[in-house]
Amino acid sequence: MKRLLQWIVVMLFLTVFVFTVLHLSGDPAVLLLPADATPAQIEQMRHALGLDRPILTQYIDYVGRLVRGDLGTSYRFYVPVSEVIWSYLPNTLVLSALALCLATIIALVLGISAAVKRDTLVDLSATFVATLGQSMPTFWFAILLLLLFGVKLKWLPVSGMGSWRHYVMPVISLGWYSSAVLTRLMRSSVLEVLNADHVRVARSKGLTERTILLKHVLRNASLPVITVWGLQLGALLRGSVVTETVFGWPGIGRLSVESVLGRDYPVVLGLILVSGILFSLLNVLVDLSYVFLDPRVTYQ
């Protein structure tokens, strides 16, 4: 209950801030009408959208409708905001899930290999790749992929969503940074557990390194990784703004950019609320995963 109240307060302040900033950024009625629209037509459009009322009145009305489950109507699509968001959200969730799966696989392979073969060429190579991934901006890496495999070699489509080939570059681009973060954390976690007392006891009993790694190391080393893993999924949802814009992916990241530029206030606010709900669910799932991995942890 305490966490729920905290979330409600945070989202309330966030919507107030965004609502105010959006209304100060410009008039959406001007964008919705032709360039030669008369002042009377603009005023008529503002009245139709309810923008001629005081900002406080508009916000109170918005919160009232929000309590009833009504996110409002999109200024651009002229349909309920919920329909707009739900038509784009699955595409982003699929893209983020695939990117996180790819990042996790890479992190497991490189991180464990680097820890087990510490101070070898394998360790140095994995550390170099992880450092490069963290230092390279996502948008720059996405543009490199686009120019090389889409424009130069023409192996993959440069935009849109359809066949599996459309997923390759966006998934790699989106998961690139997360794989680097998880790789470095996995390496350090495995190294720490490998030097623990219970691992030494397991070795003294004659257990093979593979058995020790699978049964005694990975489970304990995964606890700190799980926290960052959940945060990285949230980061992927944020990073989808850049990736979807570069590759023309029809998800909520691209929708948010278009909605901000088009001053579609209801859609922007709806996206913020949906994002807040998703991040809250991720935090709960991460907490529950602790209970599964470590029975000493209880969840209340």
LINLIN-V706856 format. One record per pair of residues at least 24 apart in sequence whose ideal C-beta (glycine too) atoms are under 7 Angstrom apart, sorted by the first residue. I is the first residue (numbers start at 1). J is the second residue. Records with the same first field share a line. If there is no record, write none. Layout:
I->J, J
This chain:
7->276, 280
11->273, 276
14->272
15->269, 272
16->59
18->268, 269, 272
19->59, 269
20->55
22->263, 265, 268
23->55
25->263
26->263
28->75, 263, 264, 265
31->262, 263
32->75
49->75
71->266, 270
72->266
73->266
74->264, 266, 267
75->264, 265, 266
76->262, 264
81->266, 267, 270
84->267
85->252, 270, 271, 274
88->250, 251, 252, 255
89->252, 274
91->161, 249, 250, 251
92->237, 240, 251, 252, 253
95->170, 171, 174, 240, 249, 251
96->174, 233, 236, 237, 240
98->167, 171
99->171, 174, 175, 178, 236
100->175, 178, 232, 233, 236
102->171, 175, 179
103->175, 178, 179, 182, 232
104->182
106->179, 183
107->179, 182, 183, 186
108->186
110->183
111->182, 183, 186, 187, 190
112->186, 190
114->187
115->187, 190, 191, 194
118->191
126->183
130->180, 183, 184
133->176, 177, 179, 180
134->177, 180, 181
138->173, 176, 177, 239, 242, 243
139->242, 246
141->173, 176
142->173, 242, 243, 246, 247
143->246
145->169, 172, 173
146->246, 247
159->247, 248
160->248
161->249, 250
169->247
170->243, 247, 249
173->243
174->236, 239, 240, 243
178->232, 235, 236
181->228, 232
182->225, 228, 229, 232
185->224, 225, 228
186->221, 225
189->221, 224, 225
190->217, 221
193->217, 220, 221
219->293
222->293
223->290, 293, 294
226->286, 289, 290, 293
227->286
230->282, 283, 285, 286
233->282
234->279, 282
237->275, 278
